Amino acid sequence: MITKFQDGFITKTKLNELVGGINALDSMTTSETIYVGVGQTYATLSSALDYAKNKKPNRDYKIEIIIKSGTIVSEQLIYENADFGHVIISSEDVEVNVDVSGFTIAKVGPFKPFFYLNNGNCPLINTILKGNDVFENSFTKYLSIGFVLNNSYLKINDSKGVYNFGQGVHANMSKIIAYGCNIKNIAVGMRCNNSDIIINGSNFSDFRLEGLVFQSCTIDMSSVNINSIYSNTIGCSASNCMLHGENIVCNASYGFIVGYGGTYYIGGVGITGNSKMGIVLTSGGIVNANQTVCTLSQTANTITANGIIFK
């Protein structure tokens, strides 16, 4: 691994080490397509990614990794300081089966990610990653997570996504762009801290506990579908966030629980099936709920200790 700094300052030795590391990368001169599976040059997804990681990124060229039909991925992908911005993960099948039962490396408490990245760019996800975590009493046996990001970037293509993991995405100080993605059959769909999130048109369904959890984030989530068939669920909880969502469809015991500062535009929302409450504002904040039909935790257009809900 290249060490960039020493005691907070870059040195000539460290600079030369850094430059040498960059020059050691193979320059890309064309786009490539490589395959993963039995009988292929790359039998595992990790070996294909390791090959791509050693290519110097070029905005004009991409490496598309295509997972062959019937291939089951059973490895954890753990990376530090890696740039996969020139890489696309696709598949011949609509879904790629991911066997999480043998995962051993935990990165968020006891939870074990399929793809972990600290300080880097994830590959573009151009497939559906389908885990096999088992639900026991509304929680998951193997404690798996699709993606864990720290100070990193992730993009998921339209209609692609993550199914059947314990959690979908866990992000800290990261950016996620996922227009029209699908995160389904999961305990918690997305949990993000101090991150920028764009999930317009995405679908979070069949979650067992919470669809979306945000803290100190900026979120654009218009036309999102949040749906749970289970009891005692929360569609979206957010604290100290700037959240903008129009035309959201949300079906959960609690639709939105927001507050602790922040501003929340939850307008034109179809919040249905809320056995307990549609929008709950707590501990200060501003909610704009124009044209939203649901139960509110306080009288609209009235300032309280918990803030104000405009309607």
GULUM-242294 format. One record per residue: residue in three letters; x, y, z of N, C-alpha, C in turn. Coordinates in pm, whole numbers, padded with zeros to 5 digits, always signed. Each point is the difference from the previous one (the first is absolute). Example, Ala and Ser with C-alpha at 12.3 -4.5 7.8 and 13.67 -1.06 7.14 Angstrom:
// GULUM-242294
Ala+01319-00569+00780-00089+00119+00000+00090+00120+00000 Ser-00035+00105-00072+00082+00119+00006-00077+00109+00073 
//
This chain:
// GULUM-242294
Met+00084-00120+00000-00084+00120+00000+00087+00125+00000 Ile-00038+00100-00073+00076+00124-00009-00035+00089+00119 Thr+00101+00044+00073-00023+00092+00110+00023+00142-00049 Lys-00103+00084+00009+00010+00133-00059+00065+00102+00092 Phe-00027-00015+00132+00044+00103+00092+00075-00061+00118 Gln+00081+00083+00059+00073-00039+00119-00006+00117+00098 Asp-00060-00026+00117-00016+00106+00101-00074+00120-00056 Gly-00095-00025-00090-00082+00108-00052+00061+00077-00115 Phe+00123-00030-00038+00068+00073-00108+00050-00099-00105 Ile-00006+00040-00124+00053-00085-00106+00151+00022-00009 Thr+00072-00108-00016+00145+00007-00009+00043-00038-00141 Lys+00125+00031-00034+00050-00034-00133-00005-00150-00022 Thr+00035-00075+00103-00002-00145-00011-00141-00051-00025 Lys-00095+00055+00075-00138-00044-00015-00058+00044-00135 Leu+00041+00118-00046-00046+00047-00130+00051-00091-00111 Asn+00128-00035+00008+00057-00090-00100-00069-00137+00004 Glu-00033-00044+00120-00070-00127+00016-00137+00005-00065 Leu-00069+00113+00019-00132+00018-00058+00007+00004-00152 Val+00093+00078-00053+00015+00009-00146+00038-00135-00059 Gly+00088-00071+00069+00039-00131-00048-00117-00096-00004 Gly-00087+00008+00102-00118-00086+00002-00094+00030-00114 Ile-00019+00128-00031-00087+00038-00111+00059-00046-00132 Asn+00130+00019-00018+00063-00039-00126-00001-00152-00020 Ala-00011-00074+00111-00001-00146-00009-00131-00053-00056 Leu-00104+00081+00003-00128-00042-00054+00007-00011-00152 Asp-00073-00095-00054-00005-00017-00145-00096+00102-00059 Ser+00046+00075-00097-00086+00099-00065-00102-00070-00090 Met-00121+00050+00000-00104-00054-00087+00007+00067-00136 Thr-00001-00081-00103+00004+00053-00136-00127-00034-00078 Thr-00089-00080+00060-00127-00036-00064-00094-00052+00107 Ser-00128-00008-00032-00096-00062+00091+00015-00151-00006 Glu-00037-00066+00110+00012-00145+00008-00128-00061+00053 Thr-00026-00124-00041-00106-00082+00058+00062-00130+00048 Ile-00017-00030+00128+00054-00124+00056-00112-00075+00069 Tyr+00016-00134+00009-00107-00086+00051+00045-00070+00128 Val-00099-00024+00087+00025-00068+00126-00083-00127+00005 Gly+00061-00111+00035-00073-00125+00013+00088-00120-00028 Val-00058-00115+00012+00073-00125-00023+00050-00004-00145 Gly+00130-00031-00015+00058-00010-00132+00043+00131-00061 Gln-00022+00111+00072+00040+00130-00051+00140+00037+00052 Thr+00059+00101-00059+00131+00047+00048-00007+00038+00146 Tyr-00112+00057+00040-00020+00040+00139-00112-00084+00059 Ala+00037-00092+00087-00099-00090+00059-00082+00069+00108 Thr+00056+00104+00061-00069+00070+00108-00013+00149-00033 Leu-00100+00062+00061-00019+00143-00019+00116+00079+00059 Ser+00053-00047+00112+00111+00073+00064+00124+00001-00090 Ser+00028-00109-00071+00117-00003-00088-00018+00096-00117 Ala-00122+00011-00050-00026+00096-00109+00014+00143+00050 Leu-00050+00027+00119+00012+00135+00057+00145+00034+00031 Asp+00076-00096+00047+00142+00025+00027+00074+00035-00129 Tyr-00036-00067-00108+00060+00034-00130-00038+00143-00038 Ala-00127+00034+00011-00046+00134-00040+00060+00107+00089 Lys+00022-00033+00127+00054+00098+00095+00140+00043-00038 Asn+00071-00085-00068+00137+00031-00039+00011+00071-00134 Lys-00114+00040-00054-00002+00080-00122-00016+00148+00038 Lys+00077+00084-00066-00011+00143+00026-00130+00052-00063 Pro-00091+00056+00078-00130+00045-00054+00016+00101-00112 Asn-00082-00012-00100-00003+00092-00113-00146+00026-00032 Arg-00039+00127-00005-00141+00032-00018-00056-00046-00134 Asp+00086-00030-00094-00045-00043-00133-00022-00150-00010 Tyr+00047-00076+00101-00006-00145-00011-00060-00062+00127 Lys-00067-00112-00019-00061-00072+00111+00040-00147-00004 Ile-00003-00063+00114+00013-00145+00010-00134-00054+00049 Glu-00068-00076-00084-00126-00060+00041+00025-00144+00042 Ile-00034-00029+00124+00011-00136+00053-00138-00064-00010 Ile-00010-00106-00079-00128-00067-00019+00004-00135+00071 Ile-00092-00020+00094-00008-00125+00075-00081-00099-00083 Lys+00060-00114-00030-00061-00099-00087-00126-00061+00063 Ser-00088-00046-00087-00127-00057+00042+00022-00115+00100 Gly-00076+00001+00108+00005-00107+00098+00110+00012+00103 Thr+00086+00100-00012+00111+00017+00094-00053+00048+00135 Ile+00044-00064+00108-00033+00042+00135+00122+00066+00062 Val-00017+00122+00048+00110+00072+00065-00009-00028+00150 Ser+00109-00043+00060-00003-00037+00141+00114+00063+00079 Glu+00059+00106-00053+00114+00065+00064-00036+00141+00044 Gln+00068+00044+00104-00011+00141+00039+00104+00079-00078 Leu-00039+00120-00039+00088+00089-00076+00035+00117+00090 Ile+00121+00001+00052+00043+00097+00101+00115+00082-00058 Tyr-00020+00133-00009+00101+00085-00063+00023+00128+00080 Glu+00124+00044-00003+00041+00129+00058+00066+00083-00110 Asn-00036+00127-00008+00067+00093-00093+00002-00054-00143 Ala-00116-00043-00048-00007-00060-00133-00092+00083-00091 Asp+00044+00020-00124-00078+00074-00098-00049-00095-00108 Phe-00131-00033+00008-00064-00083-00102-00092+00084-00088 Gly+00029+00129-00012-00086+00088-00078-00006-00034-00148 His+00093-00081-00047+00005-00041-00141-00056-00140-00020 Val-00066-00055+00103-00043-00140-00002-00152-00010+00007 Ile-00057-00092-00077-00143-00029+00002-00017-00148+00034 Ile-00087-00029+00095-00033-00140+00030-00137-00031-00059 Ser-00002-00091-00098-00123-00042-00066-00013-00152+00012 Ser-00106-00055-00059-00021-00144+00007-00081-00047-00119 Glu+00020-00126-00037-00081-00059-00106-00142-00026+00048 Asp-00014-00041+00125-00132-00020+00058-00053+00132+00056 Val-00130+00007+00018-00061+00121+00058+00050+00023+00141 Glu+00021-00109+00075+00047+00008+00138+00127-00081+00017 Val+00085+00044+00092+00118-00076+00039-00022-00050+00142 Asn+00004-00130+00019-00018-00056+00134+00128+00016+00082 Val-00017+00052+00123+00112+00022+00090-00024-00084+00125 Asp+00089-00096+00025-00010-00085+00118+00071+00068+00117 Val-00076+00048+00097+00057+00077+00111+00031-00088+00120 Ser-00032-00128-00007+00009-00086+00119+00143-00017+00050 Gly+00099+00018-00087+00139-00017+00042+00073+00130+00030 Phe-00070+00112+00000+00065+00128+00028+00053+00001+00144 Thr+00122+00051+00017+00063+00000+00133+00046+00138+00045 Ile+00022+00093-00092+00058+00130+00034-00113+00099+00030 Ala-00004+00048+00123-00101+00097+00041+00059+00140-00008 Lys-00083+00097-00045+00047+00138-00013-00093+00100+00069 Val-00122-00037+00027-00095+00087+00071-00056-00081+00116 Gly+00063+00014+00117-00037-00087+00111+00019-00145-00044 Pro-00102-00084+00018+00012-00141-00041-00034-00023-00147 Phe-00038+00106-00073-00048-00015-00136+00115-00012-00101 Lys-00021-00090-00094+00106-00038-00095-00040+00040-00142 Pro+00079+00086-00064-00037+00050-00133+00040-00094-00113 Phe-00079+00004-00105+00041-00062-00126+00109+00086-00064 Phe-00025+00132-00009+00098+00091-00059+00029+00111+00102 Tyr+00125+00010+00041+00043+00105+00093+00105+00086-00069 Leu-00019+00131+00009+00100+00091-00056+00020+00118+00092 Asn+00124+00021+00037+00040+00117+00077+00085+00090-00088 Asn-00048+00124-00024+00077+00099-00073+00022-00040-00146 Gly-00109+00003-00078+00017-00033-00140-00128+00011-00080 Asn+00003-00056-00121-00115-00003-00091-00038-00144-00027 Cys-00128-00031+00022-00049-00135-00029-00017-00019-00151 Pro-00002-00125-00044-00040-00025-00139-00146+00042-00019 Leu-00035+00032-00123-00140+00023-00035-00072-00134+00008 Ile-00108-00005+00077-00075-00124+00017-00108-00007-00106 Asn+00016-00096-00090-00091-00013-00114-00066-00138+00001 Thr-00035-00046+00120-00069-00127+00016-00075+00002+00133 Ile-00075-00106+00027-00065-00018+00129+00080-00102+00079 Leu+00045+00039+00118+00074-00089+00088-00099-00060+00099 Lys-00017-00130-00006-00102-00067+00079+00064-00091+00104 Gly-00005+00044+00126+00056-00080+00108-00093-00113+00039 Asn+00042-00073+00103-00082-00111+00049-00009+00000+00152 Asp+00002+00122+00057-00015+00008+00145-00138-00050+00040 Val-00007-00058+00117-00123-00062+00049-00057+00083+00114 Phe-00128+00031-00007-00063+00078+00104-00049-00090+00113 Glu+00038+00039+00121-00045-00069+00120-00055+00104+00096 Asn-00131-00003+00024-00065+00098+00087+00029+00143-00046 Ser-00020+00023-00130+00015+00131-00063+00145+00048-00006 Phe+00095-00086+00034+00139+00041-00016+00074-00105-00080 Thr+00126+00022-00025+00071-00085-00096+00102-00092+00067 Lys+00008-00120-00050+00086-00103+00058+00147+00030-00021 Tyr+00037+00042-00122+00141+00013-00034+00054+00142+00015 Leu-00086+00095+00038+00043+00138+00028+00079+00058-00117 Ser-00057-00007-00118+00068+00046-00120-00045+00141-00039 Ile+00086+00072-00072-00033+00130-00058+00048-00001-00145 Gly-00079+00055-00088+00042+00007-00139+00124+00083-00019 Phe-00005+00129+00042+00113+00092-00017+00025+00076+00130 Val+00125+00012+00036+00043+00089+00109+00101+00097-00058 Leu-00030+00130+00011+00084+00104-00059+00046+00097+00107 Asn+00124+00038-00008+00053+00107+00084+00080+00094-00088 Asn-00043+00126-00008+00068+00099-00084+00015-00052-00143 Ser-00109-00052-00054+00006-00063-00131-00122+00035-00085 Tyr+00001-00045-00124-00104+00032-00098-00056-00128-00057 Leu-00135-00005-00011-00067-00117-00056-00110+00046-00094 Lys-00007-00064-00117-00110+00023-00092-00060-00133-00039 Ile-00135-00007+00008-00074-00119-00039-00089+00038-00117 Asn+00005-00076-00107-00078+00031-00119-00150-00021+00022 Asp-00077+00062-00086-00145-00011+00001-00043-00146-00009 Ser-00094-00039+00085-00060-00134+00008+00094-00106+00057 Lys+00121+00038+00042+00092-00093+00063-00007+00019+00152 Gly+00073-00082+00076-00007+00020+00143+00047-00116+00084 Val-00056-00009+00122+00045-00093+00102-00123-00065+00064 Tyr-00005-00133+00000-00110-00075+00060+00054-00097+00106 Asn-00084-00028+00098+00020-00114+00090+00130+00003+00080 Phe+00044+00119+00040+00108+00013+00096-00060+00045+00133 Gly+00081+00000+00107-00051+00052+00126-00029+00148-00011 Gln+00095+00075-00056-00017+00142-00030+00045+00023-00144 Gly-00054+00105-00061+00036+00027-00137+00131+00077-00013 Val-00001+00124+00050+00117+00088-00013+00022+00072+00132 His+00124+00002+00045+00039+00076+00119+00111+00095-00043 Ala-00023+00131+00015+00097+00097-00052+00031+00108+00103 Asn+00126+00040+00002+00046+00109+00086+00088+00092-00082 Met-00031+00129+00001+00077+00101-00073+00020-00039-00146 Ser-00107-00043-00063+00008-00052-00136-00106+00063-00089 Lys+00004-00035-00128-00100+00046-00095-00057-00121-00072 Ile-00134-00003-00009-00068-00110-00067-00095+00057-00104 Ile+00010-00049-00121-00096+00035-00106-00065-00130-00044 Ala-00131-00006+00016-00071-00124-00033-00140+00034-00049 Tyr-00007+00048-00122-00130+00029-00060-00070-00131-00033 Gly-00122-00016+00049-00080-00115-00039+00057-00134+00039 Cys+00078-00007+00108+00056-00128+00041-00101-00075+00088 Asn+00031-00125+00030-00088-00084+00080+00076-00058+00119 Ile-00052+00022+00119+00055-00063+00120-00118-00069+00069 Lys+00003-00135+00000-00120-00075+00039+00032-00112+00098 Asn-00106-00039+00074+00004-00115+00090+00121+00007+00091 Ile-00004+00095+00090+00119+00038+00076-00047+00052+00135 Ala+00087-00002+00101-00040+00054+00130+00001+00152-00003 Val+00112+00059-00045+00014+00145-00013+00050+00029-00140 Gly-00073+00083-00076+00037+00025-00139+00128+00079-00015 Met+00006+00119+00061+00116+00087-00016+00020+00079+00129 Arg+00121-00001+00051+00035+00075+00122+00122+00086-00031 Cys-00016+00134+00009+00107+00091-00045+00023+00110+00102 Asn+00126+00035+00018+00041+00111+00087+00088+00096-00078 Asn-00025+00131+00018+00087+00103-00058+00029-00025-00148 Ser-00105-00032-00076+00018-00038-00140-00098+00074-00090 Asp+00032-00001-00130-00089+00057-00103-00067-00117-00072 Ile-00133+00003-00002-00075-00114-00051-00099+00047-00107 Ile+00005-00062-00117-00098+00024-00106-00061-00136-00036 Ile-00128-00018+00034-00065-00129-00023-00136+00019-00067 Asn-00012+00101-00084-00128+00027-00065-00050-00123-00075 Gly-00129-00029+00017-00062-00108-00075+00034-00139+00048 Ser+00069-00012+00112+00043-00132+00047-00110-00069+00080 Asn+00018-00130+00017-00100-00084+00062+00060-00073+00120 Phe-00055+00028+00120+00042-00068+00122-00121-00077+00051 Ser+00000-00131-00018-00121-00075+00031+00031-00125+00082 Asp-00102-00048+00070+00009-00121+00081+00110+00010+00106 Phe+00020+00121+00055+00098+00011+00108-00066-00038+00132 Arg+00081-00053+00092-00055-00053+00125+00002+00102+00113 Leu+00092+00096-00002+00012+00096+00109-00013+00143-00050 Glu+00099+00047-00078+00000+00138-00049+00041+00003-00146 Gly-00073+00082-00078+00037+00014-00140+00123+00085-00018 Leu+00000+00121+00061+00109+00095-00017+00032+00065+00134 Val+00129+00012+00029+00045+00065+00124+00110+00097-00036 Phe-00020+00129+00031+00097+00103-00035+00035+00085+00121 Gln+00127+00035+00012+00045+00094+00102+00098+00098-00062 Ser-00031+00129+00012+00086+00107-00052+00033-00021-00147 Cys-00103-00027-00078+00017-00026-00143-00077+00103-00083 Thr+00037+00009-00128-00078+00072-00100-00061-00106-00091 Ile-00135+00000-00011-00068-00109-00069-00097+00054-00102 Asp+00006-00054-00121-00100+00026-00103-00067-00134-00027 Met-00131-00009+00032-00067-00130-00007-00141+00010-00058 Ser-00018+00082-00100-00130+00013-00064-00039-00128-00072 Ser-00130-00027-00001-00059-00115-00070+00056-00133+00048 Val+00037-00004+00127+00048-00125+00060-00119-00080+00053 Asn+00008-00130-00014-00100-00090+00056+00059-00070+00122 Ile-00065+00019+00116+00045-00062+00125-00116-00086+00048 Asn+00019-00130+00003-00113-00087+00027+00040-00118+00089 Ser-00075-00019+00107+00022-00115+00087-00132-00066+00032 Ile+00000-00132-00001-00120-00075+00034+00005-00046+00146 Tyr+00102+00045+00073+00019-00046+00137-00045+00106+00100 Ser-00020-00041+00125-00045+00091+00104+00118+00068+00068 Asn-00029+00113+00067+00100+00074+00078+00121+00040-00085 Thr-00027+00049-00119+00106+00043-00090+00002+00152-00015 Ile+00114+00054-00042+00016+00144-00025+00042+00016-00146 Gly-00075+00080-00074+00035+00022-00140+00131+00075-00014 Cys+00009+00116+00067+00122+00082-00008+00018+00074+00130 Ser+00117-00012+00061+00034+00082+00116+00121+00084-00036 Ala-00005+00129+00037+00108+00092-00037+00020+00102+00111 Ser+00125+00027+00034+00031+00100+00101+00106+00095-00054 Asn-00024+00129+00022+00094+00106-00041+00034-00012-00148 Cys-00103-00017-00084+00021-00019-00143-00067+00109-00082 Met+00043+00011-00125-00073+00076-00100-00057-00101-00097 Leu-00131-00020+00008-00065-00106-00077-00104+00059-00092 His+00005-00040-00126-00100+00045-00097-00063-00122-00066 Gly-00133-00010+00016-00069-00113-00059-00139+00037-00047 Glu-00024-00010-00128-00133+00022-00056-00055-00133-00052 Asn-00132-00013+00012-00069-00116-00058+00057-00132+00048 Ile+00028-00006+00129+00046-00125+00061-00122-00085+00035 Val+00012-00129-00020-00101-00094+00049+00063-00076+00115 Cys-00063+00008+00117+00059-00060+00120-00106-00077+00076 Asn+00025-00127+00022-00091-00086+00074+00079-00066+00112 Ala-00017+00051+00122+00068-00055+00116-00077+00042+00125 Ser+00028-00063+00112-00070+00035+00124+00018+00148+00032 Tyr+00123+00048-00008+00033+00142+00006+00052+00038-00138 Gly-00058+00102-00061+00048+00042-00131+00136+00066+00009 Phe+00005+00117+00064+00124+00075+00016+00015+00040+00147 Ile+00117-00024+00056+00036+00055+00132+00121+00090-00023 Val-00018+00130+00015+00107+00096-00034+00016+00101+00111 Gly+00114+00072-00002+00022+00105+00099+00145+00015+00038 Tyr+00019+00041+00127+00133+00033+00051+00068+00102-00092 Gly-00077+00103-00035+00047+00099-00095-00025-00048-00142 Gly+00036+00082-00095-00013-00039-00139-00130+00049-00061 Thr-00008-00012-00133-00120+00039-00074-00041-00117-00088 Tyr-00132-00022-00007-00051-00119-00066-00119+00039-00088 Tyr+00018-00015-00130-00112+00023-00091-00058-00137-00035 Ile-00119-00025+00050-00066-00128-00022-00136+00033-00062 Gly+00004+00046-00124-00120+00054-00063-00060-00094-00103 Gly-00133+00003-00009-00069-00083-00097+00025-00147+00022 Val+00003-00039+00127+00040-00136+00037-00122-00084+00030 Gly-00003-00121-00052-00106-00094+00035+00047-00089+00113 Ile-00014+00047+00124+00042-00077+00117-00121-00080+00046 Thr+00003-00130-00023-00117-00084+00027+00036-00114+00094 Gly-00102-00063+00054+00020-00118+00084+00074+00031+00128 Asn-00006+00124+00046+00074+00038+00122-00087-00027+00123 Ser+00020-00115+00057-00080-00037+00116+00031+00087+00121 Lys+00115+00067-00003+00039+00081+00114+00006+00149-00034 Met+00073+00039-00105+00010+00142-00031+00059+00018-00139 Gly-00046+00105-00071+00053+00028-00132+00131+00076+00005 Ile+00000+00118+00064+00122+00080+00016+00016+00037+00147 Val+00115-00032+00055+00033+00035+00139+00117+00097-00004 Leu-00018+00118+00062+00108+00098+00013+00040+00006+00146 Thr+00130-00012+00026+00046-00005+00137+00128+00080+00019 Ser+00012+00064+00114+00123+00067+00044+00047+00110-00094 Gly-00093+00068-00065+00034+00117-00080+00023-00033-00145 Gly-00055+00083-00087+00015-00019-00143-00114+00065-00075 Ile+00010+00004-00131-00102+00061-00085-00042-00103-00104 Val-00131-00026-00008-00054-00091-00099-00099+00074-00088 Asn+00016-00013-00130-00099+00050-00095-00074-00123-00053 Ala-00127-00012+00039-00080-00116-00037-00118+00040-00087 Asn+00021+00099-00085-00108+00046-00088-00052-00114-00087 Gln-00131-00009-00010-00069-00099-00085+00025-00143+00045 Thr+00047-00018+00120+00019-00134+00054-00120-00036+00087 Val-00054-00117-00023-00116-00046+00077+00045-00110+00095 Cys+00008+00033+00129+00038-00099+00100-00019+00061+00138 Thr+00013-00080+00103-00007+00050+00137+00133+00065+00037 Leu-00007+00109+00077+00119+00075+00042+00015-00008+00151 Ser+00122+00011+00047+00026-00009+00145-00038+00127+00073 Gln-00027+00107-00072-00041+00125+00063-00087+00078-00097 Thr-00068+00099+00053-00088+00083-00082+00082+00074-00104 Ala-00047-00005-00125+00073+00066-00108+00003+00150+00019 Asn+00107+00062-00049+00017+00146-00002+00006+00060+00139 Thr+00042-00079+00096+00010+00045+00139+00138-00032+00053 Ile+00071+00101+00051+00135-00021+00054-00011-00066+00137 Thr+00076-00106+00019+00009-00067+00130+00149-00018+00033 Ala+00024-00061+00114+00139-00029+00037+00067-00096-00098 Asn-00082-00075-00073+00053-00094-00098+00018+00059-00138 Gly-00034+00132-00016+00012+00064-00129-00136+00028-00061 Ile-00007-00001-00132-00125+00034-00068-00017-00087-00124 Ile-00125-00039-00022-00038-00072-00122-00092+00091-00079 Phe+00047+00045-00116-00084+00083-00088-00088-00091-00085 Lys-00125+00045-00015-00090-00078-00084-00114+00090-00051 
//
